[in-house]
């Protein structure tokens, strides 16, 4: 579907963490969520990335806050994708063996790819994936290289 990436987004965990931490790019993430609230856009997040947000919030602010964040994600306009169909398993496996990325990032990229959605991230480790794959990246701030 040409142009679907303009309306369909897959969030990386770092997108929500930027919003919660009021980091650079939080305004871009907030704008996408506002668009989803009015059905101008659709946001998806793999349960794997939701788990990344959850464990980060436990680590930084404690279990009670993390549980509140988890409830707010599930009640928001973000659609949590709980299952990983075989199509995505195959694509994630291919991406993981082709690129030097984490398994969580491979699942994230596979979801965006199979949905023809824009991947919303600031993770510089995904730059090689952007250059080599047919995945539309929506950088909510300039990517920071790890190292």
MDAnalysis code that builds the backbone (N, CA, C; Angstrom):
import MDAnalysis as mda
import numpy as np

u = mda.Universe.empty(441, n_residues=147, atom_resindex=np.repeat(np.arange(147), 3), trajectory=True)
u.add_TopologyAttr("name", ["N", "CA", "C"] * 147)
u.add_TopologyAttr("resid", np.arange(1, 148))
u.add_TopologyAttr("resname", ["UNK", "UNK", "UNK", "UNK", "UNK", "UNK", "UNK", "UNK", "UNK", "UNK", "UNK", "UNK", "UNK", "UNK", "UNK", "UNK", "UNK", "UNK", "UNK", "UNK", "UNK", "UNK", "UNK", "UNK", "UNK", "UNK", "UNK", "UNK", "UNK", "UNK", "UNK", "UNK", "UNK", "UNK", "UNK", "UNK", "UNK", "UNK", "UNK", "UNK", "UNK", "UNK", "UNK", "UNK", "UNK", "UNK", "UNK", "UNK", "UNK", "UNK", "UNK", "UNK", "UNK", "UNK", "UNK", "UNK", "UNK", "UNK", "UNK", "UNK", "UNK", "UNK", "UNK", "UNK", "UNK", "UNK", "UNK", "UNK", "UNK", "UNK", "UNK", "UNK", "UNK", "UNK", "UNK", "UNK", "UNK", "UNK", "UNK", "UNK", "UNK", "UNK", "UNK", "UNK", "UNK", "UNK", "UNK", "UNK", "UNK", "UNK", "UNK", "UNK", "UNK", "UNK", "UNK", "UNK", "UNK", "UNK", "UNK", "UNK", "UNK", "UNK", "UNK", "UNK", "UNK", "UNK", "UNK", "UNK", "UNK", "UNK", "UNK", "UNK", "UNK", "UNK", "UNK", "UNK", "UNK", "UNK", "UNK", "UNK", "UNK", "UNK", "UNK", "UNK", "UNK", "UNK", "UNK", "UNK", "UNK", "UNK", "UNK", "UNK", "UNK", "UNK", "UNK", "UNK", "UNK", "UNK", "UNK", "UNK", "UNK", "UNK", "UNK", "UNK", "UNK", "UNK", "UNK"])
u.atoms.positions = np.array([
    [0.822, -1.182, 0.000],
    [0.000, 0.000, 0.000],
    [0.868, 1.248, 0.000],
    [0.967, 1.931, -1.098],
    [1.778, 3.142, -1.117],
    [1.212, 4.194, -0.165],
    [2.090, 4.817, 0.569],
    [1.685, 5.892, 1.454],
    [1.178, 5.470, 2.815],
    [1.005, 4.165, 3.044],
    [0.490, 3.748, 4.347],
    [1.440, 4.116, 5.470],
    [2.727, 4.207, 5.162],
    [3.687, 4.558, 6.206],
    [3.463, 5.971, 6.730],
    [2.707, 6.776, 5.994],
    [2.397, 8.129, 6.443],
    [1.334, 8.142, 7.544],
    [0.636, 7.034, 7.721],
    [-0.443, 6.954, 8.698],
    [-0.230, 5.864, 9.735],
    [0.603, 4.886, 9.406],
    [0.853, 3.754, 10.280],
    [2.276, 3.842, 10.830],
    [2.376, 3.782, 12.139],
    [3.665, 3.911, 12.811],
    [3.873, 2.753, 13.773],
    [5.105, 2.304, 13.863],
    [5.511, 1.326, 14.866],
    [6.521, 2.027, 15.763],
    [6.208, 2.111, 17.044],
    [7.068, 2.797, 17.998],
    [8.133, 1.876, 18.562],
    [9.353, 2.373, 18.584],
    [10.425, 1.763, 19.353],
    [10.230, 2.199, 20.805],
    [10.769, 1.449, 21.733],
    [10.664, 1.802, 23.156],
    [11.230, 3.189, 23.418],
    [12.295, 3.553, 22.717],
    [12.936, 4.848, 22.965],
    [12.011, 6.023, 22.678],
    [10.998, 5.825, 21.838],
    [10.056, 6.910, 21.550],
    [9.253, 7.257, 22.806],
    [8.687, 6.250, 23.449],
    [7.925, 6.518, 24.670],
    [8.834, 6.970, 25.809],
    [10.024, 6.404, 25.880],
    [10.954, 6.823, 26.937],
    [11.345, 8.284, 26.760],
    [11.510, 8.732, 25.529],
    [11.809, 10.150, 25.287],
    [10.653, 11.015, 25.770],
    [9.437, 10.551, 25.540],
    [8.260, 11.293, 25.995],
    [8.205, 11.337, 27.523],
    [8.374, 10.195, 28.171],
    [8.315, 10.132, 29.635],
    [9.428, 10.933, 30.293],
    [10.581, 10.985, 29.642],
    [11.740, 11.692, 30.210],
    [11.854, 13.135, 29.723],
    [10.909, 13.563, 28.891],
    [10.914, 14.909, 28.305],
    [12.254, 15.211, 27.621],
    [12.689, 14.259, 26.806],
    [13.937, 14.388, 26.067],
    [13.689, 15.072, 24.723],
    [14.780, 15.398, 24.067],
    [14.695, 15.933, 22.704],
    [13.842, 14.986, 21.848],
    [12.935, 15.558, 21.088],
    [12.067, 14.770, 20.220],
    [10.759, 14.345, 20.865],
    [10.610, 14.601, 22.160],
    [9.371, 14.227, 22.852],
    [8.157, 14.889, 22.206],
    [8.333, 16.099, 21.687],
    [7.230, 16.810, 21.041],
    [6.772, 16.100, 19.772],
    [7.711, 15.502, 19.054],
    [7.372, 14.758, 17.833],
    [6.556, 13.520, 18.200],
    [6.998, 12.817, 19.233],
    [6.295, 11.621, 19.700],
    [4.895, 12.002, 20.187],
    [4.811, 13.074, 20.963],
    [3.512, 13.530, 21.479],
    [2.572, 13.887, 20.332],
    [3.099, 14.514, 19.277],
    [2.280, 14.877, 18.128],
    [1.725, 13.632, 17.429],
    [2.546, 12.609, 17.282],
    [2.073, 11.365, 16.656],
    [0.972, 10.724, 17.503],
    [1.127, 10.757, 18.822],
    [0.104, 10.200, 19.699],
    [-1.187, 11.007, 19.594],
    [-1.067, 12.325, 19.498],
    [-2.263, 13.169, 19.318],
    [-2.967, 12.822, 18.002],
    [-2.190, 12.577, 16.953],
    [-2.783, 12.171, 15.676],
    [-3.523, 10.837, 15.825],
    [-2.945, 9.920, 16.593],
    [-3.597, 8.623, 16.827],
    [-4.871, 8.793, 17.649],
    [-4.846, 9.738, 18.580],
    [-6.037, 9.995, 19.402],
    [-7.217, 10.469, 18.568],
    [-6.939, 11.097, 17.428],
    [-8.001, 11.596, 16.549],
    [-8.146, 10.738, 15.288],
    [-7.534, 9.557, 15.294],
    [-7.594, 8.595, 14.187],
    [-6.999, 9.122, 12.886],
    [-6.112, 10.111, 12.989],
    [-5.382, 10.588, 11.817],
    [-4.167, 9.713, 11.538],
    [-3.791, 8.915, 12.531],
    [-2.662, 8.000, 12.413],
    [-2.952, 6.802, 13.302],
    [-2.204, 5.732, 13.073],
    [-2.354, 4.516, 13.862],
    [-0.970, 4.111, 14.355],
    [-0.875, 3.886, 15.651],
    [0.407, 3.549, 16.269],
    [0.336, 2.130, 16.811],
    [1.398, 1.373, 16.526],
    [1.510, 0.002, 17.011],
    [2.812, -0.131, 17.778],
    [2.807, -1.030, 18.731],
    [4.007, -1.337, 19.502],
    [4.003, -2.821, 19.804],
    [5.097, -3.477, 19.520],
    [5.225, -4.882, 19.885],
    [5.284, -4.993, 21.402],
    [4.747, -6.072, 21.921],
    [4.810, -6.319, 23.364],
    [6.267, -6.350, 23.830],
    [7.181, -6.681, 22.952],
    [8.606, -6.702, 23.304],
    [9.085, -5.286, 23.637],
    [8.680, -4.304, 22.835],
    [9.077, -2.918, 23.111],
    [8.331, -2.371, 24.336],
    [7.090, -2.782, 24.528],
    [6.367, -2.399, 25.742],
    [7.114, -2.930, 26.965],
    [7.597, -4.159, 26.883],
    [8.392, -4.740, 27.974],
    [9.650, -3.919, 28.230],
    [10.290, -3.441, 27.162],
    [11.478, -2.601, 27.336],
    [11.138, -1.320, 28.099],
    [10.015, -0.704, 27.775],
    [9.587, 0.501, 28.486],
    [9.299, 0.152, 29.948],
    [8.590, -0.933, 30.156],
    [8.200, -1.351, 31.505],
    [9.418, -1.601, 32.395],
    [10.383, -2.386, 31.893],
    [11.537, -2.678, 32.754],
    [12.390, -1.437, 32.987],
    [12.443, -0.527, 32.002],
    [13.178, 0.726, 32.208],
    [12.519, 1.555, 33.309],
    [11.205, 1.614, 33.289],
    [10.496, 2.392, 34.302],
    [10.643, 1.759, 35.692],
    [10.680, 0.428, 35.779],
    [10.948, -0.229, 37.070],
    [12.322, 0.187, 37.567],
    [13.282, 0.101, 36.681],
    [14.674, 0.398, 37.045],
    [14.841, 1.849, 37.479],
    [14.176, 2.779, 36.794],
    [14.374, 4.199, 37.046],
    [13.464, 4.742, 38.154],
    [12.196, 4.313, 38.164],
    [11.237, 4.931, 39.086],
    [10.488, 3.955, 39.974],
    [10.747, 2.659, 39.841],
    [10.101, 1.691, 40.728],
    [8.900, 1.000, 40.108],
    [8.507, -0.096, 40.756],
    [7.461, -0.974, 40.234],
    [6.092, -0.301, 40.172],
    [5.739, 0.502, 41.168],
    [4.422, 1.140, 41.157],
    [4.285, 2.092, 39.975],
    [5.310, 2.898, 39.742],
    [5.280, 3.815, 38.598],
    [5.251, 3.021, 37.292],
    [6.044, 1.965, 37.211],
    [6.075, 1.142, 35.998],
    [4.710, 0.539, 35.705],
    [4.020, 0.098, 36.746],
    [2.680, -0.462, 36.550],
    [1.704, 0.600, 36.051],
    [1.832, 1.822, 36.548],
    [0.990, 2.927, 36.077],
    [1.275, 3.217, 34.604],
    [2.549, 3.240, 34.233],
    [2.935, 3.461, 32.838],
    [2.377, 2.347, 31.950],
    [2.507, 1.109, 32.397],
    [2.013, -0.024, 31.617],
    [0.504, 0.088, 31.400],
    [-0.222, 0.432, 32.441],
    [-1.672, 0.611, 32.311],
    [-2.005, 1.747, 31.340],
    [-1.231, 2.820, 31.405],
    [-1.511, 3.955, 30.513],
    [-1.224, 3.603, 29.054],
    [-0.182, 2.810, 28.808],
    [0.102, 2.375, 27.434],
    [-1.066, 1.531, 26.917],
    [-1.505, 0.589, 27.728],
    [-2.581, -0.317, 27.302],
    [-3.913, 0.411, 27.118],
    [-4.119, 1.513, 27.819],
    [-5.358, 2.284, 27.706],
    [-5.266, 3.389, 26.654],
    [-4.111, 3.568, 26.054],
    [-3.890, 4.662, 25.108],
    [-4.328, 4.271, 23.699],
    [-4.089, 5.172, 22.775],
    [-4.403, 4.919, 21.368],
    [-3.331, 4.064, 20.681],
    [-2.344, 3.616, 21.438],
    [-1.313, 2.721, 20.897],
    [-1.853, 1.296, 20.924],
    [-1.813, 0.641, 19.778],
    [-2.236, -0.756, 19.706],
    [-1.033, -1.642, 20.020],
    [-1.157, -2.418, 21.084],
    [-0.079, -3.330, 21.466],
    [-0.266, -4.633, 20.689],
    [0.787, -5.038, 20.000],
    [0.771, -6.280, 19.222],
    [1.373, -7.365, 20.107],
    [0.505, -8.276, 20.557],
    [0.915, -9.301, 21.517],
    [1.505, -10.537, 20.860],
    [1.110, -10.808, 19.642],
    [1.561, -12.021, 18.957],
    [2.650, -11.697, 17.944],
    [3.483, -12.671, 17.697],
    [4.485, -12.560, 16.641],
    [4.181, -13.670, 15.637],
    [3.461, -13.330, 14.556],
    [3.125, -14.367, 13.575],
    [4.381, -14.905, 12.885],
    [4.241, -16.072, 12.287],
    [5.390, -16.715, 11.631],
    [6.027, -15.828, 10.579],
    [5.241, -15.028, 9.881],
    [5.800, -14.107, 8.891],
    [6.807, -13.170, 9.561],
    [6.435, -12.653, 10.731],
    [7.326, -11.748, 11.460],
    [8.498, -12.496, 12.080],
    [8.277, -13.729, 12.507],
    [9.374, -14.545, 13.040],
    [10.436, -14.738, 11.963],
    [9.978, -15.065, 10.765],
    [10.919, -15.271, 9.650],
    [11.671, -13.976, 9.313],
    [10.921, -12.873, 9.258],
    [11.553, -11.597, 8.918],
    [12.508, -11.150, 10.027],
    [12.113, -11.305, 11.270],
    [12.990, -10.935, 12.393],
    [14.252, -11.796, 12.388],
    [14.101, -13.076, 12.120],
    [15.267, -13.963, 12.042],
    [16.219, -13.549, 10.931],
    [15.649, -13.206, 9.780],
    [16.478, -12.750, 8.654],
    [17.192, -11.449, 9.012],
    [16.472, -10.498, 9.599],
    [17.080, -9.220, 9.970],
    [18.164, -9.396, 11.030],
    [17.922, -10.274, 11.982],
    [18.894, -10.508, 13.066],
    [20.179, -11.103, 12.501],
    [20.071, -12.005, 11.559],
    [21.278, -12.629, 10.997],
    [21.963, -11.743, 9.958],
    [21.226, -10.807, 9.378],
    [21.782, -9.921, 8.360],
    [22.461, -8.692, 8.966],
    [21.924, -8.208, 10.078],
    [22.411, -6.971, 10.693],
    [22.832, -7.229, 12.127],
    [23.716, -6.428, 12.613],
    [24.193, -6.552, 13.994],
    [23.248, -5.768, 14.916],
    [22.038, -6.337, 15.146],
    [21.045, -5.689, 15.984],
    [20.540, -6.679, 17.029],
    [19.930, -6.152, 18.064],
    [19.384, -7.013, 19.113],
    [18.166, -7.763, 18.584],
    [17.797, -8.805, 19.285],
    [16.606, -9.556, 18.912],
    [15.366, -8.670, 19.031],
    [15.303, -7.839, 20.082],
    [14.178, -6.915, 20.239],
    [14.083, -5.963, 19.047],
    [15.223, -5.449, 18.593],
    [15.225, -4.556, 17.427],
    [14.838, -5.302, 16.156],
    [15.229, -6.559, 16.037],
    [14.843, -7.354, 14.869],
    [13.329, -7.544, 14.841],
    [12.725, -7.781, 15.990],
    [11.267, -7.920, 16.078],
    [10.596, -6.597, 15.727],
    [11.136, -5.506, 16.243],
    [10.626, -4.168, 15.952],
    [10.656, -3.896, 14.446],
    [11.789, -4.130, 13.824],
    [11.949, -3.876, 12.384],
    [11.051, -4.786, 11.555],
    [10.915, -6.038, 11.967],
    [10.045, -6.968, 11.245],
    [8.593, -6.508, 11.298],
    [8.156, -6.025, 12.456],
    [6.783, -5.535, 12.579],
    [6.550, -4.357, 11.643],
    [7.466, -3.400, 11.646],
    [7.328, -2.241, 10.754],
    [7.337, -2.675, 9.291],
    [8.230, -3.592, 8.956],
    [8.343, -4.054, 7.577],
    [7.081, -4.758, 7.104],
    [6.584, -5.708, 7.883],
    [5.424, -6.483, 7.442],
    [4.143, -5.665, 7.460],
    [4.108, -4.574, 8.231],
    [2.937, -3.701, 8.262],
    [3.040, -2.549, 7.271],
    [4.177, -2.414, 6.593],
    [4.440, -1.254, 5.730],
    [4.219, 0.037, 6.507],
    [4.731, 0.052, 7.729],
    [4.580, 1.198, 8.621],
    [5.921, 1.892, 8.799],
    [5.876, 3.141, 9.235],
    [7.098, 3.874, 9.556],
    [7.559, 3.488, 10.952],
    [8.841, 3.223, 11.070],
    [9.428, 2.854, 12.354],
    [9.876, 4.134, 13.054],
    [9.296, 4.428, 14.204],
    [9.584, 5.657, 14.952],
    [10.651, 5.339, 15.987],
    [11.838, 5.912, 15.790],
    [12.971, 5.585, 16.646],
    [13.987, 6.721, 16.632],
    [14.971, 6.598, 17.507],
    [16.150, 7.470, 17.511],
    [17.392, 6.618, 17.748],
    [17.238, 5.311, 17.593],
    [18.314, 4.355, 17.867],
    [19.286, 4.298, 16.691],
    [20.467, 4.883, 16.888],
    [21.480, 4.924, 15.841],
    [21.959, 3.560, 15.377],
    [21.793, 2.542, 16.216],
    [22.195, 1.195, 15.806],
    [21.340, 0.667, 14.656],
    [20.227, 1.328, 14.394],
    [19.350, 0.887, 13.310],
    [19.643, 1.585, 11.983],
    [20.580, 2.527, 11.961],
    [20.936, 3.219, 10.710],
    [21.320, 2.251, 9.593],
    [22.129, 1.215, 9.859],
    [22.455, 0.279, 8.776],
    [21.232, -0.463, 8.238],
    [20.247, -0.705, 9.098],
    [19.019, -1.360, 8.656],
    [18.262, -0.426, 7.719],
    [18.198, 0.847, 8.087],
    [17.521, 1.833, 7.237],
    [18.172, 1.878, 5.855],
    [19.498, 1.839, 5.821],
    [20.223, 1.938, 4.555],
    [20.052, 0.693, 3.680],
    [19.856, -0.469, 4.304],
    [19.862, -1.722, 3.552],
    [18.478, -2.323, 3.302],
    [17.490, -1.936, 4.062],
    [16.178, -2.577, 3.982],
    [15.129, -1.610, 3.443],
    [14.015, -2.151, 3.080],
    [12.886, -1.348, 2.592],
    [11.933, -1.049, 3.754],
    [12.470, -0.369, 4.752],
    [11.692, 0.046, 5.917],
    [11.795, 1.559, 5.991],
    [10.650, 2.206, 6.128],
    [10.634, 3.658, 6.254],
    [10.895, 4.020, 7.716],
    [11.923, 4.805, 7.957],
    [12.259, 5.243, 9.309],
    [11.751, 6.664, 9.526],
    [11.178, 6.896, 10.676],
    [10.717, 8.222, 11.097],
    [11.552, 8.564, 12.337],
    [12.617, 9.314, 12.128],
    [13.520, 9.661, 13.226],
    [12.899, 10.814, 14.007],
    [12.537, 10.573, 15.270],
    [11.901, 11.641, 16.042],
    [12.937, 12.629, 16.607],
    [14.181, 12.278, 16.498],
    [15.317, 13.176, 16.763],
    [16.496, 12.553, 16.034],
    [17.562, 13.320, 15.811],
    [18.716, 12.736, 15.127],
    [19.227, 11.512, 15.900],
    [19.509, 10.433, 15.186],
    [19.975, 9.222, 15.876],
    [21.328, 9.426, 16.523],
    [21.470, 8.857, 17.692],
    [22.746, 8.912, 18.399],
    [23.443, 7.576, 18.205],
    [24.680, 7.669, 17.777],
    [25.477, 6.460, 17.588],
    [25.915, 5.933, 18.949],
    [25.875, 4.618, 19.087],
    [26.341, 3.991, 20.322],
    [27.856, 3.892, 20.261],
    [28.448, 3.904, 21.409],
    [29.890, 3.700, 21.362],
    [30.568, 4.486, 22.341],
])
